[in-house]
């Protein structure tokens, strides 16, 4: 493989007229410059310079290599400049993945707003209930919920959200759940994508904490929140779901919170990205944008009236 550094040394020797002058320009010793030119000639299998006691002269091959070498270095500089621009600017492609539910309701609106601010940027979004392999699938960012277990990646906390135990009013009419002990024995619809969906720590209104272990084997399970919500709406039992997913169902009384005096631990929203030495500006920019986008949405929601007078 041709060394660009040796090509640059050769051009410096030709343009300065001597090894000594080239070494001064390159801030190298004369011996280092001479060695690299000999190595370059050995790699090419031709003599590039005619060395005399008075001056250097180019061979026919050296003259051709000088002209093509200058073009090669110029093209390399353009390539490096283009790559730095893609890395440091908001151009190229931003590839983002998330879960279907959070992606549709939260990530896609943020990506749409981010894209409108950066028209030179191409955006690709993909959703899946299963965590993506960022390296193999060439994703820049994955928006993940809950807890993180993969240490291969970096993670930035974006937001936190509440999770609620919900069931249909029809199911609650026929199933008495009036204590956390009864909650543990109830019929649960389980999210089998969670590392541990059976053990939780509840916090009461007074700050007290109690462990909750779901005792009965789940008759129904799913790998995504949309299916759990559908099961709950159908009156199949209790599902643990994000507040943002069931907000309208609660407002319309299609679902009810089970034991609202006991709270489940808040879950995190994380932007996960490959652990590389240099993080592209478009990735850093989108993570910051999503964090502010989520905060602004939460602030607007808190300002909305909660009822009618």
N, C-alpha and C positions, 0 to 999 in steps of 0.2 A: 504494500500500500504506500503510495507516494505521500511523503510528509510535507505538509504546507509550510512548516517551519523551515525546512531545508530549502524549499523553493524560494521562500522569502530571503533566506541568507544568500542564495545564489544571485538573486536579483540585486541585493544590496552590494555584493561584490562587483557585479557588472557596472552598476551605476556609480559606485564610488571609485572604481578603477584599481582597487587593491584590497588584499585581505586585511591589512592593517587599518585602512580607513573604514572598511565595512565593520570590523570588530568594534571600532570606536562608536559608530552609528548604532550598532545593535547592543552595545554595552556588554560585549562578550570578549573573551580573549581571542587572540589571533589563532591559537591552536584549536580552539573549539570551532571556529568558523572553518578553518582548513579541513578539520576532521569531517565535518558535516558535508562539505562539498565533495570530498572523496567518497563518502558514503552514498551521496546522491548519484554520483557517476557510476558507482558500483551497482546500485539498484537499477539504473537505466541501462547499464551495459555499454555506455558510450562516454567519450571524453567531451566535456563541455567547454573546458578552458585550455588554452595553450599557455603554459607557464614559462616565462623567461626571467632572467635576472633583472630586467628593466621594467617590464610591463606584462599585463595579462591581455590575452586576445581570445576572442570567441572562436570556437570551431563552427563549422556549418551547422552541426547538431545543436551546439550551444546557442547560436543565433536564433534558431527556430524555437528552442526551448525557452529562451528569454521572452520572446514575443507571446508564446502560448502561456507561459508561466504568469506573466503580468495579467493576462485575461483571467486565468484561473484564480488568482488572488482577488481580483476585483469581484468575480462572481461569488467567491467565498464570503467577502465582506457584505455583499448584497444579501446573501442567504442568511448570514448571522444577524443582519439588521432586520430582515423580515421575521425571523424567529423571535427576536427580542420584542418586536412590535406586537406579535401575536400573544406573547407571554405577558407583556406589560400593558397591553391595551385591551379594549373590549371589542375584539374581532375574533374571527375563527368560529369555532363551534363550542357551545356549552351543552354538555350531556348530563341530564339530571334524572334520577329515578326516585320513586317513593311508593308507598302503598296506594292502592286504587282510591280509597276513601279520602285520605288526607291529601293525596295528590290532586284529586278533582276539586275539593272544596277549599284547599289552602295554597298548595304549591303552584297549580296552574294559574290562578289569578295573579300571584306574585310574579311568575315568569312572564306573563303577558305584560304587566306593568314594567318589568325590568327590560324586556325586549323593546318596548316602545321608546325607552330612554337610550337604547344602544342599537340603532338600526343596522350597524355593520355586523352585528353578532347573530349567528345562526343558533337557534335553540332547538334541542331535541329532548322530549320528555317521554319516559317509559314508566309504566306502573306494574307492580307485581306484589303479590302477598308474600313472596319469598325474598329474603335478602339477596341483593345482586352481588356478584363478584366484580368489584369496581375495576380491577386490573384487567381481568380477562374480557370483560364486556365494555371496557374503555369508557366508563362513566367518570365524569369529573366530580360529581357530588351525589350522595344518596341522603335523602331526608328520612331518618329512621325515628321510630317512636319507642318509648319504654326505656329499657335498660340496654346497655351495650356490652357485648361480650367479645368482639373482634378487636384485638389489640394491634392488628396489622395497619390500621388506619388512624388518622387523626380525627378528632370530633370536636365540634363547637356547639355549645348549648344555644339553641335558638329561643325556646320558650318552654313553659310547662302547662299542662292541662289537667283538669279533673277527670277522673273516671267514676262512673256511677253504676250501681247495681240497679237494674231496671226490669220491670215486668209489665205486662198488660194489666189494666184494671180488672178485666174478666178473670185472669189467672189469680190475681190477689184476692178476689172475692171468695174463691174456693180453697185458698191456701193461706192459713194464718201464719204470718211471719212477723212476730212482735218482739223478737230478741235476737241477739247475734248467735245464740245457741240454735235457735230455729233457722236462722240464715244458713248456718253450717249444714243443717240436715235437709235443706230445700232442694228442689230440682233445678240444677244449674245447666246452662248451655255453655259449653267450654270452648274457649279459643285455643285450639291445639297448636297454634304457632308460637305460643308463649313458652319460655323455658320452664316456668313453674306457674301453672294456672290454678293450683289448688290451695296454695298457702299465701295468706296475706296478713298484714297487720292493720287493724282498724283503729281509728282515733275518734274518741267520743267528743261530744260538745264541750266537756270539761277538760279536755286535753289528755284524758286517760287512754292508754293503748291496750288493746287485747288482740291475741292471735286468733286468726280465723283459718280453719282447715275445712275445706269442702269435703263432706264425708261420703255422700252417695255417688256411685259411679255415674258419669254423665251418659245419658241416653242420646243426647244430641251434641255434636261438636262441629266446628268449621274452622277453616284456616284464614278467615277474613271477617272483619267487623260487620260488613254489610249483611252477610248471611246470618250472623248472630242477631243482628237487629231484626231481620225478617222473621226468625224463629220467635223472638220475644214478642213481636207484634202479632204473631199467630197464636199467642197464648200458650207457648210451650214451656215456659219457665223463666228463670232469672238469667239475665246476661249482663256481663260487666263491659260497659261501652264508654267511649269518650263522650264527654259532655257536649262537645261541638257537633257530634254526629246525631245525637238524640234531642238536641235543643228544641227543634220544631215539634217533635213527637211529644215532648213533655208539655210544651205550650198548648198543643191541641188535645192533650190528655189521652193520647193514644198509648202512651207509656207513663208509668209512675215510678218514682224513686222508691226503692225498698229500704226501709229504716234510714231515712235521711239524717238522723242524728248521729249516725256512724259513717265516717268518711274513709274511703280507700286512699292510699298514698298517691299524690300527684305524680304524673308521668312526664318524662322529658321529651322534647323535640330536638333532635340532634342533626346537624349537618356533618356528614361523614365524608372524608375525602382521602385519597391516597397519601401516604406518608412520604412525600418527596421533598428534596432539599429546597426546591423553588416551587411555590404555589402560584399558578397563573393569576394575573390581576382579575380576570373575569370570574374566577372561582371565589377569590377573596371578596370581590365586589358583590357577587350574588349572595353570599352568606351574610354580609352586612346588610344588604338590601332586604333580605327575607326577615332578618331579626327586626328591623325597623318596621317592615310591612306588618308583621304579626303584632307588634306593640301598638301600631296605629289602629289596626282593626279591633284590638281589645279595648283601646281607649274609646273608640267610636261606639262600641257595643255598650260600654258602661254608661255612656251619656244618653243612651236611648231610654225613653220612659218604660217602666216595668208594668204599668197598668193604667187604667182609665179612672179618672176622678168622677 
